[in-house]
Amino acid sequence: MNFSLLICSVVLVLMLARWGVELWLRGLNRRHVLAHANAVPDAFKGSIDDATYARSVQYTLAKSKFSQIEDTYGLVQLLMAVLAPVLIMPLFNKFTPLPAGNLRERLLALARRIGFRAADIQVMDGSKRSRHSNAFFTGFGRFRKIVLFDTLIQQLAEPELEAVLAHEIGHYKKRHVPKMLAGSGAALLLGFFLLAILARQEWLYRAFGFSPGSIVPALLLFGLLSGLVTFWFSPLAH
Ligand SMILES: [Zn+2]
């Protein structure tokens, strides 16, 4: 078993353990709440009336159910992020180390020169699907691997391959992925803000033959038409 797989397994076990314990604790809490659902407990007598207490019981139960779904969804998301490179990608493609030689030396030298840590360079058999070529990184920290499509190696000369790798490392060095994530988060907030304003404008509904009153047409129109505006900002993402 190699080291990154070991780390991956530890993370996996911790994730499942936390998920399981949280699920169990929520169940415990729900059973306790249910057991005392019929009457206000002594400690709260006088400070809360029956109706409010009944509502708080319902709220606690509903919130617990919702958190359960949330936890499970979070687990699946994390699982995909952690496992995709290790377990899922090898199912669809074969990864082999780039053989020792000029190209390997040249690429590793580039990585060293600019302080990019990489454990290995691997070749992926992208050619089994298409002539599309690509290069990317997988894994975290010192387990990071550089992956080149075999199509890329077939199509490009060594200096060109070096340039492609330099370009990809450039994305990493300039922190483009976190920046893109932050950017799209901000854009999403802005979008919802605009939607909230537009949903209150009667002219929008009338202009497209809807009558104001329900938010549904606004959501529909926003979904259909927002692309007309965002298209012009797409160069910003490149
Ligand atoms: Zn790029």
Residues whose N, C-alpha, C, O or C-beta is under 5 A from the ligand:
A	BS01	ZN	none
